[in-house]
Every structure is written in C-alpha cells, then in structure tokens.
Amino acid sequence: MKITIIGTGYVGLTSGTCFAEVGHDVICVDHDQAKIETLLQGKIPIYEPKLADLVKKNVDAGRLNFTTSTKQGVEFGEAIFIAVPTPPQPDGSVDLSFIEKVSREIAACLSPDLGHRVIVDKSTVPVKTGDKVEQTIARYATAGSEFSVASNPEFLREGSAVDDLLNPDRVVFGSNSAQALSILREIYQPFNAPMIETDINSSELIKHAANSFLALKISYINAISAICEKSDANVEEVAKGIGLDHRIGSAFLNAGLGYGGSCFPKDIKAFIAIAEELGQPFDLLKEVERINERQLEQFLDKIKEKLWVLKDKKIALWGLAFKSNTDDVRESIAIKLAKELLAQGASVHAYDPKALETAKKFGGLSGDIHYYNEPYALLEQADALVIATEWQEFTSLDFPKVKQSLRTPLIFDGRNLLDPAMMNNLGFEYVSIGR
Ligand SMILES: NC(=O)c1ccc[n+]([C@@H]2O[C@H](COP(=O)([O-])OP(=O)(O)OC[C@H]3O[C@@H](n4cnc5c(N)ncnc54)[C@H](O)[C@@H]3O)[C@@H](O)[C@H]2O)c1
C-alpha cells in the first residue's frame, strides 16, 4: 500500500517507519522544514530506541521518504494518516486547530482525478471529531473528490514505540465507510495483531477510555502507597499481591511520583472535558488527577521534612525525562519537581542519560539550575540526591562512590528504583514511596 503520514513527530515518524518496515511505501510530511531536512540528511530528530536504524534501513530500501509538501503527500498515499498535535487548551478541552488546519490542507489537494483517499486520524481526538473532519474536507475539497474518513488511535509508548508498533496488543480502527475499513485491514494485515474494527465514534472513544484507565491504575496504586506509609505496609508487596490476580494485572501498579508526559495529563483532562460537554460528568477522573498532583506535593514534603529549609541547599537530581528510554520532557514530573526545588531556593544539579538537551530547550527551568552529562560530578557536596525518572542505568551505579561524594548520604527515590535494604546497608538514609 502507498501510505502518507502528515505530522512527522513521535507518532508520525515511528508509525510511518514501521509501516515501511512491514513492506508499505511511505511518505512522511511535516511543515517543520528543519525536521524534514534533518531526516533527509539521515539523522532523526528524537531519541527513540531502535528507531534510527529502522529509519535508515527503510530509507535505503526506498520504502520511506520525507517531504514538507502536503500536496505531494496527498497525491502519493491512498491512505493519509493524520498525526499532528492535539494539545490541551487552558480549560482542559482539546485544541483541535491542528486537525482542522490539516483537514483543510488535505482538502485543498484533493481532486476528482486523484481517485479515492481514506483520511485516517491517528492523533488522539475527542469522540465525534471524525464527523467534523469529514464535514470540513467536504466543504473545502473540489466537488467530486472521493474520500472517506476513519479513526485509528495509536497506543505506542515512547521508549518502546518501535516494539509496540511492530507487535501491538491490538490494532483499533473505525469508520462508517466499508472502503476505508477494507484499506485499513490491508494496511494492518502484515502486523499479525488482533484487529478491532468498529464504528468511528467507538474507535475515537477507545483511546481516551484506555489512557484514562491506565492513569487510574497509577493513581490507584499511588493512593494505596500513601496508606502503606501510614500503616507500615509495603506498597510493592501489596502491588504484587493484587497484580497477580489476572483480572487486575500487574502492569501500571508501580508507585511513584505519578504520571506525566505528553499524553496522560492532557488525555485525562480532555476526557473530563468531553464527558462534561456530553452532559455526563466523569468525577472519578477528577480524583485520578487530584491523587496525581498530591503525589508530587507529598514527595516534596518528605524532602522538606528532612532538609528543613531548601534555600541554599544543593540538590543532585537524576532524571529529567518524563519516563525512561526517551528524551521527551513534555509534562515531565521530574521537571515539575526541579521547578519546585528551584522556586524554594535550592540549587539544582541535574543529569539525564538522554533528555539533557530537550530539558535545556523545552524544560522551562531557570535560575540556579546546572546540567551534567554524567551522573557523578553533580553529587559533589550535595545535600541530597533525588531520583525522578526510572532509568535502569541508575540502579547499577557505584553507590559507595555516590556516598563519598554527597555531603550527607541522603537519597530520595521518587521511582522506587533502588532496594531499601541495600541502601540502608550502604549507610544511606533512603526515602522512597510507600515502603
Ligand atoms: N507521543 C506519544 O507517545 C503518543 C502516543 C499515542 C498518541 N499520541 C497522539 O498523537 C498525536 C501526535 O503526537 P506526537 O507526540 O507525535 O506529537 P509531535 O508534536 O511529536 O508531532 C507532531 C508533528 O506534527 C507536525 N505538524 C503540525 N501541524 C502540521 C501540518 N498542518 N502539516 C504537517 N505537519 C504538521 C509538527 O511539526 C510535528 O512535527 C497527538 O494527538 C498525541 O496525543 C501521542
């Protein structure tokens, strides 16, 4: 199949590359000229494990190409996937202006001679957005242009996006057009994954419902972690005990600083707004958000309880990315934590294996913040070490050396990465979450 992806970000680039990897011919469009130039030079603009090699392999094989021209994209692909941002507005509802704009841009390139095009929305959008996309394209396209609209939400996780795309738990797509469904079936046939074919509204809703459920699991275990702390129980034992019940499952039951990133915070806010707009308020999700916010506040309280006053304290911070294996710092809890520490007068010395540059560019940290490209130098005479991202690398560092460098051997582990008994044996005062 010939496939076009409009929006070559985390989702567009990885899904376009994986479509090429299974044998489709793909062109990825982006209006960001610098991004397309970087890709045309054989470099990739983000850090995502396995992606650089896969892009190179498929470009070399002639199955993957890049352009800034939407017209070229619309002429190329029988299926045109939209993967542009859907950021939150100040009230939490979704800003659909990127989707609306790209719909008009596609419409402007359609013509009756081109033949049928299926426009597939891969961005995360509120239920019923497909109707709006269809109306907009119909309004702006030349009369007689043939097209249909479908939804195909994306479930990849940054940090393991390539594996998630090549071996998905399931593929979901929905449309009210039999032709669109048949094209999507053909596109996904090589992936050998269960396919959920449905109406377009259900398909759109599945994405918000799935992300909200995952966020709910995170907030659930975080609420349990607070109860564990008050009752001398261990949240890891509790999580194991409940997670082995296959009706519950152990994924997403790790207590920590809460969820962040470019998806969960905005998608939960969006689903609250969507439900509100439909006249069916979803208060459970408001509590999910409240628990998530409280998790960071309680962690900061623990730091203040030990260090008393943060002004003029040197804090070493491991982790800036919103999760491990990515350079993405959008809505990162680690960045929020750094902002709070800085606001209270601390000097923050930060290291992250992959997200230093993105943190400098997009993190919005200012004042007494210092960046390091290795994990030890920042520890020198620090009053405490704070771990804010769950990079595996942090578990295998030289902790006797860490202890020697710190002014006081105090570790706050916001991701429960380290073993409390081992840390205590090494002579650290070790504070983690719910254990
Ligand atoms: N990042 C994730 O982990 C993830 C996972 C699942 C779903 N999603 C959803 O996928 C969508 C895209 O997310 P992302 O993280 O890939 O965003 P992103 O910001 O990384 O990429 C979006 C790209 O779209 C481009 N763009 C915007 N308007 C354009 C236009 N009119 N023409 C051409 N290019 C245009 C931007 O330049 C940018 O490169 C969002 O709706 C998001 O919620 C993201």
The ligand as a MOL file (V3000), in Angstrom:
LIG
                    3D

  0  0  0     0  0            999 V3000
M  V30 BEGIN CTAB
M  V30 COUNTS 44 48 0 0 0
M  V30 BEGIN ATOM
M  V30 1 N 3.7140 10.7820 21.8110 0
M  V30 2 C 3.0390 9.7070 22.1770 0
M  V30 3 O 3.5170 8.8690 22.9440 0
M  V30 4 C 1.6490 9.4710 21.6280 0
M  V30 5 C 1.0750 8.1940 21.7380 0
M  V30 6 C -0.1940 7.9830 21.2160 0
M  V30 7 C -0.8990 9.0400 20.6440 0
M  V30 8 N -0.3280 10.2780 20.5760 0 CHG=1
M  V30 9 C -1.0910 11.3410 19.9160 0
M  V30 10 O -0.5680 11.5250 18.6040 0
M  V30 11 C -0.6530 12.9070 18.2120 0
M  V30 12 C 0.7290 13.4130 17.8110 0
M  V30 13 O 1.5720 13.3370 18.9500 0
M  V30 14 P 3.1520 13.4280 18.8280 0
M  V30 15 O 3.6900 13.1400 20.1920 0
M  V30 16 O 3.6150 12.6340 17.6880 0 CHG=-1
M  V30 17 O 3.3210 14.9930 18.5030 0
M  V30 18 P 4.6250 15.7410 17.9810 0
M  V30 19 O 4.4950 17.1450 18.4490 0
M  V30 20 O 5.8470 14.9520 18.3320 0
M  V30 21 O 4.4930 15.6990 16.3720 0
M  V30 22 C 3.5100 16.3620 15.6620 0
M  V30 23 C 4.1170 16.8500 14.3470 0
M  V30 24 O 3.0740 17.3960 13.5290 0
M  V30 25 C 3.6330 18.4540 12.7720 0
M  V30 26 N 2.5320 19.2520 12.2250 0
M  V30 27 C 1.6350 20.0030 12.8890 0
M  V30 28 N 0.7590 20.5510 12.0200 0
M  V30 29 C 1.1030 20.1160 10.7830 0
M  V30 30 C 0.5800 20.3330 9.4830 0
M  V30 31 N -0.5070 21.0970 9.2800 0
M  V30 32 N 1.2220 19.7420 8.4440 0
M  V30 33 C 2.3040 18.9710 8.6160 0
M  V30 34 N 2.8350 18.7310 9.8320 0
M  V30 35 C 2.2360 19.2820 10.9020 0
M  V30 36 C 4.5370 19.1620 13.7470 0
M  V30 37 O 5.5050 19.9500 13.1140 0
M  V30 38 C 5.1570 17.9640 14.4980 0
M  V30 39 O 6.3640 17.5460 13.9040 0
M  V30 40 C -1.2850 13.6370 19.4000 0
M  V30 41 O -2.6720 13.6840 19.2080 0
M  V30 42 C -0.9540 12.7170 20.5730 0
M  V30 43 O -1.8880 12.8490 21.6220 0
M  V30 44 C 0.9320 10.5150 21.0420 0
M  V30 END ATOM
M  V30 BEGIN BOND
M  V30 1 1 1 2
M  V30 2 2 2 3
M  V30 3 1 2 4
M  V30 4 1 4 5
M  V30 5 2 4 44
M  V30 6 2 5 6
M  V30 7 1 6 7
M  V30 8 2 7 8
M  V30 9 1 8 9
M  V30 10 1 8 44
M  V30 11 1 9 10
M  V30 12 1 9 42
M  V30 13 1 10 11
M  V30 14 1 11 12
M  V30 15 1 11 40
M  V30 16 1 12 13
M  V30 17 1 13 14
M  V30 18 2 14 15
M  V30 19 1 14 16
M  V30 20 1 14 17
M  V30 21 1 17 18
M  V30 22 2 18 19
M  V30 23 1 18 20
M  V30 24 1 18 21
M  V30 25 1 21 22
M  V30 26 1 22 23
M  V30 27 1 23 24
M  V30 28 1 23 38
M  V30 29 1 24 25
M  V30 30 1 25 26
M  V30 31 1 25 36
M  V30 32 1 26 27
M  V30 33 1 26 35
M  V30 34 2 27 28
M  V30 35 1 28 29
M  V30 36 1 29 30
M  V30 37 2 29 35
M  V30 38 1 30 31
M  V30 39 2 30 32
M  V30 40 1 32 33
M  V30 41 2 33 34
M  V30 42 1 34 35
M  V30 43 1 36 37
M  V30 44 1 36 38
M  V30 45 1 38 39
M  V30 46 1 40 41
M  V30 47 1 40 42
M  V30 48 1 42 43
M  V30 END BOND
M  V30 END CTAB
M  END
